[in-house]
């Protein structure tokens, strides 16, 4: 069963090789990680030659390929204010500073807070912010009858209690800095018109549901189609982090420091940077490159599903003594009688 521990690494390396072969990322990008920022290496420099876009990068590059004065941020992050969050706000601040992250868009689960707790939460974020680091309060909302549809209110200044997506946008419009549709895959890409008509950003690469290796081509298509009538909508990455020990290495990168990083994101003045590739703020890919990404994503998903099924079988085997005993007996008979 030890071989199962190699499956994720094999899938990741296979993905990188396929992307390199397809010309969607540089060979040297596979050997570097964003976490190298802790050792003084610029995370974008490791991906400086990645060329998935069909136009020049919007982040100004210096002679060595790294953005000049770039500022790294992380969005869609949970603390222990959420029932499934492992880290205190203080721990997140320390960890993010160690990783070279200058601003964080928090998105704790709204159902785990109330108006009073939110006030405490918002004040703690302000107390932990200062020169060179911003912890920006925000909440993640879900809605009865709309399975998998999660909306993020980033930079939320006041407590809101929307019951429907329409109420969410009505209440968040003047009380938050930015709204976002999180992980469309979880909603099976069935996005209500009220969301498409009002949202500021769509998460096209969720570190939890899409993995750290590849963005979601179907979500990218949603953005591209929506941009035809709403060109202001941006495409973002999101960590969806609940435990800081697992850094999925997805960042939003501003070209220079800003006192309003969410305003910069809304204006599209940023890049998305991941472990294998970088995307601009509109996820502009040619049909050919988007098709290649879809094919590679399909291969990766097949491998991942095979791993999940194998792990499920192993867990079932371990938790059910009857299955384990029957399997053990079958194995002994097989050794005695040989193959037929």
N, C-alpha and C positions, 0 to 999 in steps of 0.2 A: 504493500500500500504506500510505500515511500514514494513511489513514482508519481503519485498524485501531487506531491509538493512541487514537482517540476512542471506540471501542466501550465500554471499561470505564466511562469518564466518562458516556457516554450512558446506559448501563445503570443506573449509580448515580443519576443525576438522574431518570431515568424511575421508578426504584423510589421515590425520595423523593416525587415528585409523586403517584404512585399511593397511597402511604401517607397523604400529606396529604389527598388527595381522599377517602380512606376514613375519615379522622378518627383514624388510628392514630399520627400524629405531628404536631407543630406546623410551620407553614410556615417559621418562622425557624430551626428546627433544621437545615434543609438547608444553611444558609449558614455553619454553625459546626462546628468540629471539636474533638475532645478534645485534640488536640495544642496547642490554644491555651493549655493550662495552662502551657506554657513561657513565655508572654507575660504570665502573671499572671491569666488568665481562668479561672474555675472551670469544669471540664469538665461538671459536672452542671448548672450554670446555663444553659448553652447548650441543654439539653434540659429545662429546668424546667417547660415547659408541655406536654411530651409526655404523652399520656394513653392509653396502651395498656392500663392496668390498670383493672379494674372496682371498685377499692377504693382508699382513701388510701394514699399511699406510706408505707413503714415508716421511711424516713429522715426525721428531723425537718427541716423546711424553715424557713429564716429569711425575713425580710420580702422579700428580693429573689429568693426561690425556690431559693437554693442551700442545701444541707444545712449545718447548724451543726456545726462541728468535724469534718466528714467526712474520712475517711481512704480514700485510693485504693490499691487493690492490683491486681496482675496475676498470673494463674496460668496454668500450662501454658507454661513457658518453657524453652528449651534454651540451653546454653552450649557452648563448644568441648570440653567433656568428652564430648559426643555427636559422632559422626562427621560429622554434617551441621550442627553448630552453628558459627556464625561468630564469636561473641563470647566473650571471656574473662569470668570472673565479675567481674573488676574493671571491665571495660567496661560490663557490664550494670548494675552498681551506679551508675556515673556517669550512664549514660543514663537510668536509671529515676528518679534524683533530679532530673535536669533536667526530666523529664516529670511530676513531682509524684507519683510512685508511692512509697508508703511501705513496702510489703511485696511480696515476690515469691515465688510458689510454684514452685520449680524442678522440672522433670520430665525430666531427661536420660535418654537411652535406656539401660536396664539392661544390655543386651547389650554396651555399649561400656565397661563398668566391671567391676571385680572387687572383692573385699572390701577389698584394700589401697587401691586407687584410690578406692573409696567413702569410706574413712576420711579420705583427703586432701581429697576433695571436701567432705565434711561439715565438716571443720575450716576450710577456706577460706571456706565460707559463714558460719561463726560469726565468723571474723576480720573479715569484711567487713560484719557486722551491728553495729548500735549504736543509740544514741538516734536515733529518727526514721526508722530504716530496718532492715528485716529481710530477709535472703536465706535463705529456708527450703529446705533440701535435700529432694529428692524424686526419684523415678524413674518411668519409663514402661515397662511390661511388655507384651510380646506373647507369644503362645502357639502352639505348633506345632499345626497342624490347625484353627486358628480364625482364618482370614484376616480381618484388619481389626479384630479385637477387641483394644483396647489399654486397659489399666487403669493408673491413676496412684496411686502411694502418696506422698501429700504429707506433709511433716514427718516423713520417714523417719529414724529414729534408729540403726537397725542394718541391716547388709547382709542381704538375703534373696534366695533363689534359687528362686522358685516355678516349677513346670513346668506347672501347670494353674491355672485360675481358682480352684478350690477351695483349692489350696495357697496361692495369693496371699492370699486373705482370712484363712486360718488364720494365716499368717506375719505379715501386715501389721496384723492386728487390735491387737496389743499393741506394735507397733514403729513405727507411723505415727500421725499425728494425724487423717488423713482419706483416704478412698479415693474414686476417681472413675472413672466410665466416660467415656472420651474419644470424641469424634466418632462417635456411633452410625452415621452415614451410611457410614463406611468399612467397617463390618461388615454393611452392607446391612440394618441394624436387626434382625438376627437375634441377639438377646441371650440367652445361656444363663440358665436359671432361677437358677443359683447366683450369678450376678452381680446379678440383680434382687432376690434375697433378702438380699444382704449389702452392697451398695454404699451409700456415704453420699451421693454426688452424681452427677448426670448432666450432662454438658456439652451444653447445648442451642444454643450459639452458638459455633462454632469459627471463629476468624478465618482459618484456612487453608482448610478444606474448605467452610465455609458463607459465606465472604467477610465483609468488614467491614460489609456493608450490611444483611444480614438474618439473623435466627436461623433455626433449622431447625424448622419446624412439626411434623414427624414425631417429632423428639426431644422436643418439648414435650408431645406426646400421650403418649409413653412415660412421662414424669414424671407427668402428670396421672392416667393409669391406675394407675401404681404407688402414687401418694399415697393412693389409696382404701384400700389395705391397709397401706401404709408411709408415713404422713404426714410422717415425719421426713426423708425423702429430699429433697434440695434440688436446684435447677436453677442451673447456673452458666454464665457465659461463659468462654472460654479463648482466649488469644492463639495458642497453638501456634507461638510465635515461634522462629525459627532464626537470624534476622538482624535486629539492632536497627535497621537503617536503614529497615526496613519496619514501621512501627507500625500495627497494624490497629485500634487505638483502642478496645479492649474492656477494661473495668475492672469489678472488684467494689468496691463502696463500703460501708464501715462507717460507722455514724452517729457514732462517736467513736473515739479511739485505744484500742488494746487490746494487751496483752502477749501475747495468744493469738488472733491473727487467724483462724487456721484453726478454732479453737473457735467463734468468732463465725459463721463460714461454716456449720459443721455445725449450729449452733443456728438458722440461718435469719435471723440479724440482719444482713442486708445487702441491697443492691440490685445488679442487673446493669445496667451502662450501656454502650451502644454508640453508634455514629455516628448512627443513625436513631431509636433507641427505647431504652426502659428496661424491664426486667422485674423483678418482685419475686423473692424467693428460691424461690418455687414455680412461677413462670411462669404465674400465674393469668390466663388469658384466657377470655372468654366464647366459646361455640361460634361465634357470629357473627364475632367478631374473629379467632379462630383460623382460621376459614374464609377470611376476607379475607387474612390473612397467607399462607395456603397458595396462594391465587390469585396474589398478587403474587410470591411466591417462584417459582411456576411460570413466570411471565413472565420474571423475571430469569434463571432457569436456561436458558430457551430462547435468550435473547440470549447468554449466556455459552457455551453449547454451540456456537452458530454462530461465535462468535469463535474458539473452540478449533479447530474444523474448518478455518476459514480460515487460521489460523496454521500448522496441520499441513500444509496444502496448500502454503503458501508455503515452509516449511522443506524440504519434499520437493522442491519446484521448484528451490530453491537448491542442494540437496545432490546432485541427479541431473543431470549435464550433458546426458544424452540427452533427458530431459523438457524441459529448458530450450531445447535446440536445436530440438526438434520444435515446441514452443510458439511459438518465435520464427519458424519457417518458416510456421506456420499463420497467425500474425499478419500476415506480409508478404503472403501470398496473399489474406488478407481485405481488406487495404488496396488491393491491386491490382484484385481482382475485385468488391469491394463485397459487400453482403449479397444473399442470394438471396430 
